[in-house]
Amino acid sequence: MGLIVANLFLTLDGVYQGPGGSEEDTEGGFAFGGWQAPVSDEEAEAAIESEVSHMDALLLGRKTYDIFAGYWPHQSGDIGGILNRVPKFVVSSSLADPAWAGTSVLPDATAAGRLRDGYGQVHMFGSGVLIRSLLAANMLDRLHLWLYPVVLGQGKRLFDAGTVPASYRLAEPARSFPKGAVSLVYERAGDVETQNMPGT
């Protein structure tokens, strides 16, 4: 069985909204689109490119799919070449005829989870709503958080109200980059356990 790996760019206060550009996602009056580039560096970008190179299929939620489909089909570099070559899947109840070549539409997170039966590594980028659905259904195998040294105080957060309680373990050694970003790869480790700390 394969893996579904969610890659998510996060601020220190857990915001994943609009990392790539000012117009990427302005929902809710979000004013900090494009926050990722100033705190990124060549080493971090090379690590992201390496992550992309391992994918056998791409899985996206509808909003992220629309962003990717508007940009990547027109790119021919290493990342663009991979994204345009691999099979793409978008979870949507309204998209009927996707324009990006090689795209199939899936009805829900359960159908997305079944992609593990046909592909070695299915990678996600962004798609916070879909990530939460997969976490709730226990169908997400790895959560790769790219944590950047910036705090915004507003925006969409992955772990918001309604998050399913769970514990996680590091699946790979943590890695840091020159401008302070950190790569953290987690796997589900079961239910949350509680106990009192000594002296409490």
Secondary structure as GFF3:
##gff-version 3
##sequence-region A 1 200
A	DSSP	beta_strand	3	11	.	.	.	ID=ss1
A	DSSP	three_ten_helix	27	29	.	.	.	ID=ss2
A	DSSP	three_ten_helix	37	39	.	.	.	ID=ss3
A	DSSP	alpha_helix	42	53	.	.	.	ID=ss4
A	DSSP	beta_strand	57	61	.	.	.	ID=ss5
A	DSSP	alpha_helix	62	71	.	.	.	ID=ss6
A	DSSP	three_ten_helix	72	74	.	.	.	ID=ss7
A	DSSP	alpha_helix	78	85	.	.	.	ID=ss8
A	DSSP	beta_strand	88	91	.	.	.	ID=ss9
A	DSSP	beta_strand	103	106	.	.	.	ID=ss10
A	DSSP	alpha_helix	109	113	.	.	.	ID=ss11
A	DSSP	three_ten_helix	114	117	.	.	.	ID=ss12
A	DSSP	beta_strand	121	125	.	.	.	ID=ss13
A	DSSP	alpha_helix	128	136	.	.	.	ID=ss14
A	DSSP	beta_strand	142	148	.	.	.	ID=ss15
A	DSSP	beta_strand	167	170	.	.	.	ID=ss16
A	DSSP	beta_strand	175	176	.	.	.	ID=ss17
A	DSSP	beta_strand	182	190	.	.	.	ID=ss18
###
